[in-house]
Amino acid sequence: MFAASSGFVNAKGEAMTGLFRIALATLFGATLACSAAGAADIKVVSSTAMTEFLQAVIPVFERATGNKVDATFMSSGVLPGKVKQGVDADLIVTTPAIFDDLVKAGKLVPGSRSDFIKSSAGVAVRAGAPKPDIGTPEAFKAALLAAKSVGISKGPSGVYMLTLLDRLGIADAIKAKAVFTEPGERVGLIIANGKAEIGVQQITELLAMSGIDFVGPLPQALQTTIVYATGASVTAKEKDAAAAFAKFLNSEAVAPTAKKMGLDPA
C-alpha cells in the first residue's frame, strides 16, 4: 500500500470530493463503507516503468473501495521469470509480448489482458547540459553521433533503441560508446551520474528522474509506443477485487494523472 499523493486534488489542494469518491465506488462495485475485515488485499506485480503511475493512482482506488493494493515492481527482464517461478500475485502489469508468453506458460488467464496505458520514448541529457536538436530524424541522428556516450536501457525502450540504430545506419558507431543500464536501472540515472551524455527511454521514466533535463520526445517518424496491460494470474486469490483494479486503471478517472506523467490512455 502506498501513501503517495494521488494527484486527484483541486487547485486549493483539497482532497477528492465525496461525489467523485461515490462515483468511483459505484463504478467498481464497492461501497465506501467497506469494513477493514471485508477489504481485499490485492497483490500486483508490475514492470518498473509503471512505478510512479501506480504509486499515484493506487491511493485513489484504495480510498474509493476500501481494498488495499500491495504492488511490487520488477524490470521486464526479471518479471517473467518470477511469475513463472510462482510469485504471489493477483494481477500482473506488463507488456503484451510478456503477457502472451506468460499465458503460454500457463501463468496468466487467457483472455484476461486489458491494455490501459501507452508510453512513448524520449530523450534526456544531464541537468544543465546543452539540449541538442532532436526535432527531425537527421537531427536526432546527429545528436547521437556527436555525443561522447549514449545511455541505453535493457528494457523495452532499449530493445527498440537498438533496432532504431540499425534503421538509422549508425548501430556500430553508437554501440562503441553505448552505456547499458543494469537490469531495473533507469537510463536517467546513468545520465545524472555522468556515465552517459545522452539517453533514450520511456518519457514517463525520464520525467520521474532528478538530475536530468528532458529534451523532448523522439521525432514522430522514429517514435514508438509501448503498451502496458493488466493480466489476471491463474493463482489469484482476490479475483474480483483484482478485476476491479484493472477496470479502474482503464477508466477516465486515471487519465489526468497519466497525461501528467507523459502517458496516454490505451
Backbone as CSV, one residue per row, in Angstrom:
resi,resn,N_x,N_y,N_z,CA_x,CA_y,CA_z,C_x,C_y,C_z
1,MET,0.852,-1.189,0.000,0.000,0.000,0.000,0.877,1.225,0.000
2,PHE,0.495,2.233,-0.736,1.281,3.437,-0.852,0.573,4.607,-0.203
3,ALA,1.362,5.528,0.334,0.804,6.740,0.916,1.072,7.927,0.018
4,ALA,1.542,7.676,-1.174,1.882,8.766,-2.094,0.643,9.549,-2.479
5,SER,0.853,10.805,-2.875,-0.256,11.654,-3.300,-0.861,11.107,-4.570
6,SER,-2.155,11.148,-4.672,-2.843,10.576,-5.820,-2.805,11.463,-7.040
7,GLY,-2.650,12.763,-6.846,-2.716,13.679,-7.975,-4.126,14.139,-8.246
8,PHE,-5.118,13.581,-7.560,-6.506,13.958,-7.764,-6.922,14.955,-6.694
9,VAL,-6.424,16.170,-6.787,-6.786,17.246,-5.882,-7.113,18.474,-6.705
10,ASN,-7.884,19.409,-6.117,-8.224,20.603,-6.867,-7.172,21.675,-6.664
11,ALA,-7.384,22.853,-7.253,-6.385,23.912,-7.230,-6.077,24.384,-5.825
12,LYS,-6.995,24.173,-4.877,-6.778,24.585,-3.495,-6.084,23.500,-2.685
13,GLY,-5.755,22.397,-3.352,-5.079,21.311,-2.663,-6.014,20.470,-1.821
14,GLU,-7.333,20.586,-2.025,-8.289,19.834,-1.240,-8.380,18.399,-1.724
15,ALA,-8.809,17.531,-0.874,-8.901,16.114,-1.217,-10.023,15.881,-2.212
16,MET,-10.021,14.691,-2.811,-11.043,14.295,-3.767,-12.425,14.467,-3.150
17,THR,-13.343,15.002,-3.891,-14.677,15.283,-3.367,-15.446,14.004,-3.098
18,GLY,-16.425,14.112,-2.194,-17.243,12.953,-1.866,-17.976,12.421,-3.071
19,LEU,-18.410,13.307,-3.947,-19.141,12.883,-5.141,-18.258,12.003,-6.023
20,PHE,-16.992,12.423,-6.178,-16.079,11.651,-7.017,-15.794,10.290,-6.380
21,ARG,-15.667,10.279,-5.052,-15.445,9.033,-4.331,-16.615,8.070,-4.552
22,ILE,-17.824,8.600,-4.448,-19.001,7.760,-4.630,-19.074,7.244,-6.065
23,ALA,-18.728,8.104,-7.020,-18.748,7.692,-8.424,-17.771,6.543,-8.661
24,LEU,-16.575,6.644,-8.072,-15.602,5.574,-8.228,-16.094,4.288,-7.578
25,ALA,-16.646,4.418,-6.384,-17.126,3.238,-5.682,-18.228,2.545,-6.476
26,THR,-19.114,3.338,-7.062,-20.195,2.782,-7.883,-19.636,2.081,-9.112
27,LEU,-18.612,2.723,-9.726,-18.019,2.172,-10.940,-17.405,0.804,-10.695
28,PHE,-16.765,0.616,-9.544,-16.047,-0.624,-9.292,-16.793,-1.585,-8.375
29,GLY,-18.092,-1.315,-8.186,-18.912,-2.277,-7.474,-18.575,-2.425,-6.009
30,ALA,-18.054,-1.355,-5.380,-17.714,-1.420,-3.962,-18.356,-0.249,-3.258
31,THR,-18.482,-0.322,-1.939,-19.033,0.776,-1.170,-17.971,1.403,-0.320
32,LEU,-18.127,2.707,-0.048,-17.170,3.405,0.784,-17.259,2.963,2.228
33,ALA,-18.329,2.281,2.564,-18.499,1.823,3.934,-17.873,0.459,4.169
34,CYS,-17.123,-0.004,3.198,-16.493,-1.317,3.295,-15.655,-1.414,4.559
35,SER,-15.858,-2.450,5.364,-15.122,-2.580,6.620,-13.749,-3.148,6.375
36,ALA,-12.845,-2.916,7.317,-11.481,-3.429,7.186,-11.486,-4.939,7.084
37,ALA,-12.431,-5.582,7.824,-12.478,-7.041,7.823,-12.852,-7.583,6.453
38,GLY,-13.669,-6.814,5.703,-14.120,-7.298,4.419,-13.279,-6.811,3.255
39,ALA,-12.268,-5.992,3.520,-11.446,-5.431,2.451,-10.525,-6.486,1.868
40,ALA,-10.301,-6.401,0.574,-9.389,-7.321,-0.099,-7.980,-6.733,-0.112
41,ASP,-6.990,-7.597,-0.083,-5.584,-7.201,-0.199,-5.095,-7.722,-1.541
42,ILE,-5.040,-6.827,-2.530,-4.713,-7.203,-3.903,-3.213,-7.141,-4.109
43,LYS,-2.641,-8.225,-4.563,-1.200,-8.265,-4.823,-0.951,-8.063,-6.323
44,VAL,-0.183,-7.015,-6.634,0.107,-6.653,-8.020,1.611,-6.745,-8.264
45,VAL,1.998,-7.368,-9.345,3.402,-7.399,-9.778,3.471,-6.654,-11.100
46,SER,4.311,-5.605,-11.136,4.306,-4.703,-12.282,5.706,-4.437,-12.818
47,SER,5.765,-4.135,-14.103,7.000,-3.644,-14.711,7.380,-2.309,-14.067
48,THR,8.675,-2.052,-13.934,9.144,-0.849,-13.238,8.732,0.444,-13.933
49,ALA,8.476,0.403,-15.239,8.084,1.613,-15.955,6.794,2.214,-15.409
50,MET,5.968,1.414,-14.777,4.694,1.876,-14.244,4.762,2.268,-12.771
51,THR,5.955,2.334,-12.198,6.109,2.586,-10.762,5.411,3.864,-10.310
52,GLU,5.817,4.999,-10.858,5.274,6.276,-10.388,3.781,6.406,-10.678
53,PHE,3.362,5.908,-11.818,1.945,5.993,-12.169,1.090,5.205,-11.177
54,LEU,1.474,3.974,-10.911,0.692,3.162,-9.981,0.760,3.723,-8.564
55,GLN,1.908,4.215,-8.154,2.017,4.809,-6.829,1.097,6.021,-6.679
56,ALA,0.849,6.706,-7.776,-0.016,7.886,-7.733,-1.494,7.532,-7.689
57,VAL,-1.900,6.486,-8.406,-3.335,6.203,-8.522,-3.849,5.145,-7.545
58,ILE,-2.954,4.335,-7.005,-3.388,3.312,-6.054,-4.145,3.903,-4.867
59,PRO,-3.669,4.991,-4.244,-4.412,5.537,-3.101,-5.837,5.956,-3.448
60,VAL,-6.067,6.399,-4.670,-7.416,6.787,-5.094,-8.334,5.566,-5.091
61,PHE,-7.845,4.479,-5.653,-8.612,3.234,-5.683,-8.870,2.727,-4.271
62,GLU,-7.860,2.797,-3.430,-7.997,2.297,-2.067,-9.047,3.083,-1.286
63,ARG,-9.011,4.404,-1.408,-9.977,5.224,-0.675,-11.400,5.011,-1.182
64,ALA,-11.536,4.774,-2.480,-12.864,4.619,-3.068,-13.492,3.263,-2.773
65,THR,-12.659,2.234,-2.606,-13.190,0.875,-2.490,-12.987,0.231,-1.130
66,GLY,-12.042,0.724,-0.345,-11.721,0.075,0.921,-10.748,-1.073,0.756
67,ASN,-10.445,-1.454,-0.477,-9.459,-2.501,-0.733,-8.046,-1.929,-0.638
68,LYS,-7.074,-2.811,-0.472,-5.676,-2.413,-0.414,-4.924,-3.035,-1.586
69,VAL,-3.924,-2.310,-2.084,-3.119,-2.806,-3.192,-1.664,-2.866,-2.758
70,ASP,-1.095,-4.047,-2.815,0.313,-4.264,-2.483,1.048,-4.488,-3.800
71,ALA,1.791,-3.472,-4.261,2.445,-3.540,-5.572,3.944,-3.782,-5.434
72,THR,4.432,-4.700,-6.228,5.865,-4.995,-6.313,6.310,-4.710,-7.743
73,PHE,7.458,-4.038,-7.884,7.920,-3.621,-9.206,9.191,-4.373,-9.594
74,MET,9.204,-4.857,-10.837,10.330,-5.627,-11.352,10.640,-5.189,-12.780
75,SER,11.894,-5.311,-13.169,12.270,-5.000,-14.546,11.662,-6.031,-15.483
76,SER,11.529,-5.653,-16.748,10.921,-6.564,-17.729,11.778,-7.805,-17.949
77,GLY,13.067,-7.720,-17.605,13.932,-8.882,-17.743,13.775,-9.865,-16.598
78,VAL,13.281,-9.381,-15.464,13.144,-10.218,-14.273,11.715,-10.718,-14.091
79,LEU,10.740,-9.871,-14.406,9.343,-10.174,-14.123,8.862,-11.522,-14.683
80,PRO,9.098,-11.832,-15.961,8.563,-13.102,-16.485,9.064,-14.319,-15.710
81,GLY,10.361,-14.314,-15.368,10.916,-15.442,-14.635,10.307,-15.588,-13.260
82,LYS,10.086,-14.458,-12.571,9.496,-14.510,-11.231,8.062,-15.043,-11.275
83,VAL,7.314,-14.597,-12.298,5.932,-15.084,-12.428,5.927,-16.580,-12.734
84,LYS,6.832,-17.018,-13.599,6.902,-18.443,-13.931,7.321,-19.284,-12.729
85,GLN,8.076,-18.666,-11.820,8.502,-19.356,-10.602,7.395,-19.407,-9.551
86,GLY,6.304,-18.673,-9.800,5.175,-18.737,-8.888,5.072,-17.604,-7.900
87,VAL,5.542,-16.400,-8.284,5.420,-15.250,-7.397,3.958,-15.042,-7.018
88,ASP,3.723,-14.650,-5.759,2.359,-14.449,-5.270,1.771,-13.176,-5.880
89,ALA,0.759,-13.314,-6.717,0.171,-12.156,-7.386,-1.262,-12.449,-7.803
90,ASP,-2.083,-11.414,-7.740,-3.442,-11.491,-8.269,-3.513,-10.901,-9.674
91,LEU,-2.656,-9.880,-9.912,-2.692,-9.151,-11.179,-1.267,-8.830,-11.612
92,ILE,-1.002,-8.982,-12.887,0.308,-8.670,-13.460,0.146,-7.474,-14.392
93,VAL,1.088,-6.534,-14.317,1.109,-5.365,-15.202,2.378,-5.434,-16.029
94,THR,2.232,-5.605,-17.336,3.396,-5.788,-18.189,3.045,-5.471,-19.635
95,THR,3.956,-5.755,-20.537,3.718,-5.501,-21.959,2.981,-6.690,-22.586
96,PRO,2.282,-6.460,-23.699,1.546,-7.557,-24.342,2.407,-8.761,-24.714
97,ALA,3.645,-8.515,-25.141,4.514,-9.632,-25.524,4.792,-10.541,-24.329
98,ILE,5.061,-9.930,-23.173,5.312,-10.723,-21.971,4.021,-11.397,-21.513
99,PHE,2.907,-10.686,-21.644,1.611,-11.278,-21.304,1.397,-12.563,-22.094
100,ASP,1.604,-12.499,-23.410,1.389,-13.668,-24.264,2.301,-14.824,-23.854
101,ASP,3.542,-14.498,-23.512,4.498,-15.523,-23.089,4.027,-16.195,-21.795
102,LEU,3.492,-15.386,-20.870,3.042,-15.932,-19.586,1.745,-16.727,-19.726
103,VAL,0.924,-16.370,-20.705,-0.271,-17.181,-20.993,0.164,-18.549,-21.503
104,LYS,1.141,-18.567,-22.417,1.642,-19.837,-22.956,2.264,-20.698,-21.862
105,ALA,2.847,-20.027,-20.870,3.465,-20.751,-19.756,2.446,-21.195,-18.715
106,GLY,1.176,-20.836,-18.933,0.124,-21.249,-18.024,0.052,-20.441,-16.744
107,LYS,0.591,-19.216,-16.770,0.648,-18.389,-15.564,-0.376,-17.259,-15.548
108,LEU,-0.875,-16.847,-16.708,-1.907,-15.819,-16.780,-3.147,-16.377,-17.463
109,VAL,-4.288,-15.867,-17.070,-5.559,-16.353,-17.602,-5.749,-15.880,-19.042
110,PRO,-5.912,-16.781,-20.002,-6.155,-16.378,-21.387,-7.387,-15.478,-21.480
111,GLY,-7.290,-14.422,-22.279,-8.410,-13.512,-22.455,-8.545,-12.459,-21.374
112,SER,-7.663,-12.475,-20.374,-7.763,-11.500,-19.277,-6.981,-10.218,-19.546
113,ARG,-6.281,-10.168,-20.653,-5.471,-8.980,-20.962,-6.338,-7.740,-21.160
114,SER,-5.919,-6.639,-20.523,-6.609,-5.356,-20.680,-5.562,-4.253,-20.847
115,ASP,-5.405,-3.754,-22.066,-4.462,-2.660,-22.328,-4.988,-1.390,-21.677
116,PHE,-4.134,-0.663,-20.938,-4.629,0.529,-20.264,-3.772,1.772,-20.456
117,ILE,-2.511,1.620,-20.849,-1.618,2.771,-20.969,-0.705,2.616,-22.180
118,LYS,-0.427,3.745,-22.843,0.557,3.775,-23.922,1.680,4.723,-23.517
119,SER,2.910,4.278,-23.711,4.073,5.061,-23.311,4.979,5.292,-24.504
120,SER,5.353,6.548,-24.737,6.245,6.900,-25.842,7.663,7.106,-25.329
121,ALA,8.619,7.176,-26.246,10.027,7.318,-25.889,10.500,8.759,-26.076
122,GLY,11.474,9.135,-25.255,12.015,10.483,-25.328,13.502,10.502,-25.049
123,VAL,14.050,11.711,-25.057,15.498,11.914,-24.934,15.789,12.813,-23.742
124,ALA,16.889,12.533,-23.049,17.290,13.358,-21.909,18.796,13.552,-21.901
125,VAL,19.233,14.632,-21.250,20.650,14.913,-21.026,20.817,15.257,-19.548
126,ARG,22.045,15.384,-19.114,22.303,15.732,-17.720,21.784,17.139,-17.430
127,ALA,21.296,17.353,-16.226,20.749,18.652,-15.844,21.763,19.756,-16.080
128,GLY,21.324,20.787,-16.794,22.185,21.934,-17.074,22.993,21.823,-18.343
129,ALA,23.039,20.620,-18.942,23.798,20.438,-20.185,23.020,21.026,-21.353
130,PRO,23.714,21.438,-22.414,23.009,21.946,-23.602,22.066,20.888,-24.164
131,LYS,20.883,21.312,-24.553,19.916,20.391,-25.138,20.102,20.343,-26.652
132,PRO,20.407,19.186,-27.192,20.613,19.092,-28.646,19.297,19.183,-29.411
133,ASP,19.392,19.501,-30.666,18.228,19.500,-31.551,17.897,18.044,-31.881
134,ILE,16.680,17.626,-31.596,16.241,16.267,-31.946,14.916,16.323,-32.704
135,GLY,14.634,17.464,-33.295,13.339,17.695,-33.921,13.056,16.893,-35.173
136,THR,14.096,16.395,-35.816,13.930,15.593,-37.024,14.782,14.335,-36.896
137,PRO,14.507,13.317,-37.702,15.348,12.117,-37.649,16.821,12.409,-37.884
138,GLU,17.115,13.300,-38.822,18.516,13.628,-39.097,19.157,14.357,-37.930
139,ALA,18.400,15.256,-37.304,18.932,15.990,-36.153,19.171,15.036,-34.979
140,PHE,18.256,14.114,-34.750,18.421,13.130,-33.683,19.641,12.258,-33.950
141,LYS,19.798,11.821,-35.179,20.944,11.013,-35.568,22.242,11.763,-35.312
142,ALA,22.276,13.046,-35.689,23.475,13.863,-35.485,23.781,14.040,-34.004
143,ALA,22.733,14.176,-33.181,22.918,14.346,-31.738,23.544,13.097,-31.120
144,LEU,23.128,11.935,-31.565,23.701,10.697,-31.061,25.159,10.552,-31.476
145,LEU,25.442,10.885,-32.721,26.811,10.759,-33.215,27.752,11.754,-32.537
146,ALA,27.221,12.917,-32.172,28.046,13.943,-31.545,28.309,13.660,-30.070
147,ALA,27.459,12.882,-29.436,27.613,12.596,-28.014,28.799,11.666,-27.766
148,LYS,29.452,11.866,-26.617,30.587,11.017,-26.257,30.139,9.665,-25.719
149,SER,28.937,9.615,-25.177,28.400,8.362,-24.647,26.877,8.399,-24.730
150,VAL,26.284,7.239,-24.945,24.832,7.145,-25.130,24.276,6.084,-24.190
151,GLY,23.303,6.464,-23.369,22.674,5.534,-22.443,21.566,4.741,-23.104
152,ILE,21.588,3.428,-22.904,20.588,2.543,-23.499,20.066,1.589,-22.423
153,SER,18.762,1.488,-22.339,18.116,0.623,-21.355,18.155,-0.834,-21.790
154,LYS,18.032,-1.725,-20.798,17.883,-3.142,-21.107,16.410,-3.553,-21.114
155,GLY,15.517,-2.552,-20.987,14.091,-2.801,-21.034,13.533,-2.634,-22.439
156,PRO,12.202,-2.532,-22.562,11.563,-2.413,-23.878,12.068,-1.242,-24.716
157,SER,12.317,-0.079,-24.073,12.780,1.073,-24.845,14.181,0.837,-25.391
158,GLY,14.993,0.077,-24.653,16.334,-0.237,-25.127,16.322,-1.193,-26.303
159,VAL,15.409,-2.155,-26.239,15.258,-3.093,-27.361,14.888,-2.320,-28.618
160,TYR,13.961,-1.370,-28.475,13.568,-0.563,-29.624,14.728,0.309,-30.090
161,MET,15.478,0.864,-29.145,16.596,1.741,-29.485,17.617,1.021,-30.369
162,LEU,17.892,-0.224,-30.065,18.865,-0.977,-30.860,18.369,-1.178,-32.292
163,THR,17.072,-1.437,-32.445,16.538,-1.571,-33.807,16.561,-0.226,-34.523
164,LEU,16.352,0.849,-33.767,16.359,2.188,-34.354,17.751,2.563,-34.849
165,LEU,18.776,2.184,-34.095,20.155,2.472,-34.512,20.469,1.778,-35.830
166,ASP,19.987,0.546,-35.970,20.172,-0.166,-37.246,19.440,0.564,-38.366
167,ARG,18.251,0.996,-38.069,17.438,1.701,-39.066,18.096,2.996,-39.529
168,LEU,18.764,3.670,-38.600,19.440,4.934,-38.924,20.823,4.721,-39.523
169,GLY,21.292,3.486,-39.522,22.597,3.180,-40.098,23.772,3.581,-39.232
170,ILE,23.546,3.686,-37.903,24.629,4.129,-37.015,24.837,3.143,-35.863
171,ALA,24.402,1.912,-36.043,24.467,0.930,-34.962,25.891,0.727,-34.461
172,ASP,26.838,0.509,-35.363,28.209,0.248,-34.947,28.825,1.454,-34.245
173,ALA,28.573,2.648,-34.771,29.143,3.863,-34.190,28.626,4.106,-32.777
174,ILE,27.357,3.847,-32.535,26.766,4.121,-31.227,27.068,2.995,-30.234
175,LYS,27.042,1.760,-30.696,27.320,0.649,-29.783,28.732,0.746,-29.209
176,ALA,29.644,1.354,-29.964,31.022,1.502,-29.495,31.125,2.438,-28.294
177,LYS,30.128,3.305,-28.118,30.159,4.241,-26.989,28.890,4.141,-26.138
178,ALA,28.184,3.038,-26.285,26.941,2.845,-25.541,27.234,2.467,-24.091
179,VAL,26.389,2.968,-23.208,26.432,2.595,-21.791,25.087,1.949,-21.469
180,PHE,25.124,0.663,-21.184,23.880,-0.064,-20.915,23.573,-0.070,-19.422
181,THR,22.313,0.062,-19.107,21.893,0.036,-17.711,21.967,-1.379,-17.164
182,GLU,21.971,-1.464,-15.837,21.800,-2.754,-15.179,20.305,-3.083,-15.192
183,PRO,19.948,-4.365,-15.039,18.520,-4.714,-15.012,17.775,-3.908,-13.948
184,GLY,16.687,-3.262,-14.346,15.897,-2.462,-13.428,16.411,-1.043,-13.228
185,GLU,17.589,-0.738,-13.744,18.160,0.609,-13.614,17.652,1.487,-14.755
186,ARG,17.393,2.740,-14.456,16.870,3.642,-15.471,17.979,4.425,-16.165
187,VAL,17.755,4.709,-17.433,18.726,5.470,-18.211,18.989,6.822,-17.563
188,GLY,17.948,7.429,-16.993,18.119,8.725,-16.355,19.176,8.722,-15.276
189,LEU,19.336,7.601,-14.581,20.326,7.513,-13.504,21.750,7.580,-14.046
190,ILE,22.021,6.872,-15.135,23.380,6.890,-15.668,23.676,8.212,-16.388
191,ILE,22.628,8.930,-16.794,22.833,10.279,-17.334,23.130,11.234,-16.175
192,ALA,22.366,11.128,-15.103,22.538,12.017,-13.951,23.903,11.869,-13.304
193,ASN,24.431,10.634,-13.269,25.737,10.436,-12.635,26.915,10.575,-13.586
194,GLY,26.631,11.010,-14.809,27.693,11.321,-15.758,28.244,10.153,-16.554
195,LYS,27.636,8.977,-16.428,28.119,7.827,-17.185,27.700,7.892,-18.653
196,ALA,26.591,8.579,-18.913,26.108,8.745,-20.287,25.770,10.206,-20.517
197,GLU,26.119,10.715,-21.675,25.877,12.130,-22.000,24.444,12.361,-22.450
198,ILE,23.885,11.376,-23.121,22.530,11.464,-23.653,21.920,10.080,-23.583
199,GLY,20.589,10.020,-23.519,19.969,8.710,-23.457,18.527,8.745,-23.904
200,VAL,18.023,7.575,-24.228,16.636,7.415,-24.679,15.939,6.401,-23.784
201,GLN,14.754,6.740,-23.332,13.933,5.815,-22.565,12.485,6.285,-22.631
202,GLN,11.599,5.530,-22.019,10.208,5.945,-21.999,10.084,7.289,-21.274
203,ILE,9.273,8.171,-21.827,9.138,9.525,-21.302,8.743,9.518,-19.836
204,THR,7.826,8.654,-19.459,7.374,8.623,-18.067,8.509,8.329,-17.101
205,GLU,9.479,7.507,-17.526,10.611,7.186,-16.669,11.605,8.344,-16.606
206,LEU,11.762,9.061,-17.706,12.667,10.209,-17.711,12.110,11.343,-16.853
207,LEU,10.822,11.603,-16.961,10.212,12.697,-16.205,10.282,12.452,-14.699
208,ALA,10.382,11.193,-14.320,10.408,10.859,-12.893,11.795,11.024,-12.269
209,MET,12.821,11.237,-13.096,14.196,11.266,-12.596,14.665,12.682,-12.287
210,SER,15.423,12.826,-11.205,16.086,14.088,-10.900,17.507,14.043,-11.456
211,GLY,18.110,15.204,-11.648,19.478,15.254,-12.144,19.604,15.211,-13.650
212,ILE,18.466,15.216,-14.342,18.492,15.222,-15.806,17.501,16.255,-16.324
213,ASP,17.684,16.636,-17.575,16.734,17.520,-18.257,16.113,16.760,-19.423
214,PHE,14.805,16.781,-19.479,14.091,16.142,-20.580,14.206,17.021,-21.814
215,VAL,14.711,16.466,-22.902,14.897,17.222,-24.141,13.609,17.242,-24.948
216,GLY,12.974,16.102,-25.066,11.726,16.017,-25.817,11.480,14.608,-26.314
217,PRO,10.327,14.377,-26.914,10.028,13.050,-27.467,10.852,12.783,-28.718
218,LEU,10.988,11.531,-29.071,11.629,11.186,-30.331,10.855,11.829,-31.488
219,PRO,11.534,12.139,-32.586,10.800,12.650,-33.758,9.682,11.689,-34.130
220,GLN,8.569,12.229,-34.576,7.397,11.406,-34.837,7.699,10.241,-35.776
221,ALA,8.549,10.469,-36.769,8.871,9.410,-37.729,9.645,8.257,-37.095
222,LEU,10.230,8.504,-35.920,11.017,7.476,-35.237,10.350,6.990,-33.954
223,GLN,9.212,7.556,-33.637,8.578,7.288,-32.341,8.057,5.854,-32.258
224,THR,8.052,5.347,-31.047,7.463,4.039,-30.773,6.471,4.184,-29.628
225,THR,5.511,3.306,-29.579,4.540,3.292,-28.486,4.608,1.938,-27.797
226,ILE,4.893,1.965,-26.516,4.939,0.745,-25.717,3.647,0.664,-24.916
227,VAL,2.936,-0.414,-25.079,1.651,-0.604,-24.405,1.861,-1.400,-23.113
228,TYR,1.116,-1.013,-22.086,1.115,-1.793,-20.849,-0.290,-2.305,-20.593
229,ALA,-0.352,-3.533,-20.113,-1.631,-4.208,-19.920,-1.664,-4.909,-18.573
230,THR,-2.860,-5.156,-18.093,-3.036,-5.990,-16.910,-3.435,-7.387,-17.344
231,GLY,-3.070,-8.349,-16.523,-3.456,-9.725,-16.779,-3.700,-10.446,-15.476
232,ALA,-4.703,-11.291,-15.436,-5.069,-11.996,-14.218,-4.210,-13.240,-14.026
233,SER,-3.642,-13.382,-12.830,-2.863,-14.568,-12.506,-3.788,-15.767,-12.342
234,VAL,-3.340,-16.933,-12.790,-4.153,-18.139,-12.657,-4.271,-18.563,-11.192
235,THR,-3.381,-18.061,-10.342,-3.420,-18.412,-8.915,-3.971,-17.278,-8.065
236,ALA,-4.645,-16.312,-8.691,-5.166,-15.152,-7.970,-6.105,-15.572,-6.845
237,LYS,-5.917,-14.942,-5.686,-6.792,-15.201,-4.538,-7.924,-14.173,-4.465
238,GLU,-7.658,-12.986,-4.996,-8.654,-11.896,-4.946,-9.064,-11.541,-6.377
239,LYS,-9.739,-12.458,-7.034,-10.056,-12.297,-8.451,-10.960,-11.092,-8.718
240,ASP,-12.029,-10.955,-7.945,-12.976,-9.867,-8.192,-12.351,-8.505,-7.901
241,ALA,-11.641,-8.396,-6.798,-11.015,-7.122,-6.441,-9.926,-6.756,-7.439
242,ALA,-9.168,-7.757,-7.898,-8.120,-7.501,-8.892,-8.737,-7.050,-10.215
243,ALA,-9.867,-7.655,-10.578,-10.564,-7.256,-11.805,-11.068,-5.823,-11.691
244,ALA,-11.516,-5.443,-10.485,-11.980,-4.070,-10.263,-10.820,-3.083,-10.394
245,PHE,-9.655,-3.461,-9.901,-8.484,-2.588,-10.018,-8.061,-2.457,-11.477
246,ALA,-8.101,-3.542,-12.224,-7.775,-3.495,-13.650,-8.749,-2.574,-14.387
247,LYS,-10.019,-2.643,-14.028,-11.033,-1.774,-14.644,-10.762,-0.311,-14.296
248,PHE,-10.363,-0.061,-13.061,-10.027,1.285,-12.608,-8.870,1.860,-13.429
249,LEU,-7.842,1.054,-13.697,-6.689,1.522,-14.465,-7.067,1.880,-15.902
250,ASN,-8.167,1.328,-16.351,-8.618,1.579,-17.728,-9.758,2.577,-17.772
251,SER,-9.927,3.372,-16.702,-11.049,4.308,-16.615,-10.604,5.751,-16.819
252,GLU,-11.578,6.615,-17.037,-11.300,8.041,-17.195,-10.759,8.661,-15.908
253,ALA,-10.973,8.007,-14.788,-10.541,8.548,-13.502,-9.038,8.747,-13.422
254,VAL,-8.270,7.915,-14.130,-6.805,7.997,-14.039,-6.182,8.771,-15.193
255,ALA,-6.983,9.168,-16.185,-6.450,9.830,-17.377,-5.657,11.096,-17.075
256,PRO,-6.132,11.999,-16.190,-5.344,13.212,-15.909,-3.959,12.908,-15.330
257,THR,-3.890,11.935,-14.432,-2.604,11.551,-13.855,-1.694,10.949,-14.918
258,ALA,-2.256,10.123,-15.789,-1.472,9.506,-16.852,-0.841,10.573,-17.750
259,LYS,-1.623,11.527,-18.180,-1.126,12.567,-19.080,-0.056,13.416,-18.399
260,LYS,-0.237,13.681,-17.125,0.751,14.459,-16.374,2.100,13.753,-16.341
261,MET,2.076,12.436,-16.415,3.301,11.643,-16.334,3.826,11.220,-17.697
262,GLY,3.330,11.857,-18.755,3.832,11.552,-20.087,3.266,10.290,-20.684
263,LEU,2.111,9.858,-20.199,1.458,8.650,-20.679,0.142,8.987,-21.354
264,ASP,-0.352,8.055,-22.146,-1.659,8.215,-22.801,-2.507,6.995,-22.523
265,PRO,-3.795,7.191,-22.251,-4.677,6.043,-22.083,-4.673,5.173,-23.330
266,ALA,-4.754,3.882,-23.153,-4.732,2.965,-24.308,-6.045,3.038,-25.074
